[in-house]
Amino acid sequence: MSIYVGNLDYAVEEDDLKEVFADYGTVKRVYLPMDRETNRKRGFGFVEMANEGEEEKAIEALDGASWMGREMRVNKARPREEK
């Protein structure tokens, strides 16, 4: 399971996001997708934590929190839809 983190500043790096989520448990992986055409970050990312309890604690604490001048949207990631 992973966590969707939206409305991120484009300057956010994977280590920045890992540091924020580490307060709520063990971060296994952070992924910030890049736009294929512009090669810039897309303003959202995904965080995987060690267990579901840690994920829920992080979602509850960080959804709507202000970070780097933006209000983060944090929730469980939905499976990717087929096009």
C-alpha positions, 0 to 999 in steps of 0.5 A: 500500500502507498500514500498519495501526497499532492499539492507539493512544491515543485522544488520538493526532493525525495529526501525532503518528503522522506524526512517529513514522513519519517516522524510517523514511522519507517519510510520504505520508498518515496517516488516523485513522478517527472513529466515526460515532456518538460522533465519537471516534477509533477507536484505530487508523489507517493510514499510507502511506509513499513506498515499500514498503521504508520501509513494511517498515522501519517495520513491523519497527521499530514492531510491538510498540513501546510508545508513549504507554503502549500497545503498538502493533500495526503491519502491512500493511493488508488490503483492506477486506472487502465486507459 
